[in-house]
Amino acid sequence: MTLTRRDFARIGALGLAARFVPSALAQSNDRKTGYAVIGLGRIADHFMRGVRNTTNSKITALVSGHRDKAEKIAAQYGVASGSIYSYENFDEIAKNPAVEAVYVALPNSMHAEYTIRAAKAGKHVLCEKPMCLNVAEAEAMIAACKKANVKLMIAYRCHYEPTNLKAVKLIRDGALGQVQSIESPFGFNIRAGEWRLSKKLAGGGPLFDVGIYSLNACRYLTGEEPAQISAYASVIDKDGRFNEVEENVGWTMRFPSGIVASCTTTYGANMPGYFRVYGSKGWLQVDQAFVYEGLRLRGEFEGTKLDELNPARDPSHFQAEADHFSHCVQNGLEPQSPGEEGLRDMRYITEIYRTAGISI
């Protein structure tokens, strides 16, 4: 993901519009893109609250295996009873003109199936990360959306988040001089019984779930793609949680410019996500870089000291990405985090696992 200054200005304008200029993305006819939310778990709740704060998006359908739960949520968002679907009759959504796009908020193993089915139904797709389970699925998702002439965006929230964007701009503007290295950890102590511990459902362990944030951040911070990757994985806690997926992964990436990035992820300890960038003129760091609120930008370079707390609260990240995707749908634009962005991360995840000796 190479960002030019023009690219950054466009991302910034779209990503910040929800917070600073609420009407910036609204169409003159007050058009709102209607979304069907597929899967009504925790992350779907964040997204739906974010959509409610936009000026160009609305929830118009729900897809769930639990009709009673869906009806309660439908009442909150003004969704018609006839626009509640099960997974079995999902394809009927093609007949619903109130649905222009879908938001795929399912376990990783279901992303490809429902992206492809939505594309065949003629609906644009905003799919949660990680994009899917493997490279072949990612390629099939992209192909299906292209064939159906619908847009595909992967929900990389941080691409539209002001603090992350400011860090990118500072680096691009040369505030740190020549970047030399980056470090980024992210993880948490997972509870037994979580679906994320099933390889069939999740595809892998913490790398798929939260380590992908560090991987993706190193790419957008450098504006480069990794030239070499090396990695290690381990299971330390023999308590039954990690019979199918790894507990820890650490990897390093060397970029074409020579920048070296070191990342770690875990399901065995609480590891607040951040990134720290070292350059010839100083350093910068974003604390809580990948969570929904509490982001803080700190740094020291050439006599400048930064310590800025972002006051935005959840669900501002989801509001920004819904704003962006709806804007793209309504104006025939390509999203800033299209399917190809997710495909690249799937290729790097595959390489990380390969070098760590884990099959995917």
HELIX and SHEET records of a PDB file:
HELIX    1   1 ARG A    5  PHE A   20  1                                  16    
HELIX    2   2 ARG A   42  ARG A   52  1                                  11    
HELIX    3   3 ARG A   67  TYR A   77  1                                  11    
HELIX    4   4 SER A   81  SER A   83  5                                   3    
HELIX    5   5 PHE A   90  LYS A   95  5                                   6    
HELIX    6   6 ASN A  108  MET A  110  5                                   3    
HELIX    7   7 HIS A  111  LYS A  120  1                                  10    
HELIX    8   8 VAL A  135  ALA A  148  1                                  14    
HELIX    9   9 ARG A  157  TYR A  160  5                                   4    
HELIX   10  10 PRO A  162  ARG A  172  1                                  11    
HELIX   11  11 TRP A  195  LEU A  197  5                                   3    
HELIX   12  12 LYS A  199  ALA A  202  1                                   4    
HELIX   13  13 PRO A  206  PRO A  206  1                                   1    
HELIX   14  14 LEU A  207  GLY A  211  3                                   5    
HELIX   15  15 ILE A  212  THR A  222  1                                  11    
HELIX   16  16 SER A  316  ASN A  331  1                                  16    
HELIX   17  17 GLY A  339  ALA A  356  1                                  18    
SHEET    1   A 6 ILE A  84  TYR A  85  0                                        
SHEET    2   A 6 SER A  57  VAL A  63  1                                        
SHEET    3   A 6 THR A  33  ILE A  38  1                                        
SHEET    4   A 6 ALA A 101  VAL A 104  1                                        
SHEET    5   A 6 HIS A 124  CYS A 127  1                                        
SHEET    6   A 6 LEU A 152  ILE A 154  1                                        
SHEET    1   B 8 GLN A 228  SER A 234  0                                        
SHEET    2   B 8 ASN A 248  ARG A 254 -1                                        
SHEET    3   B 8 VAL A 260  THR A 266 -1                                        
SHEET    4   B 8 VAL A 179  GLY A 187  1                                        
SHEET    5   B 8 TYR A 274  GLY A 279 -1                                        
SHEET    6   B 8 GLY A 282  ASP A 287 -1                                        
SHEET    7   B 8 ARG A 296  PHE A 301 -1                                        
SHEET    8   B 8 THR A 304  LEU A 309 -1                                        
END                                                                             
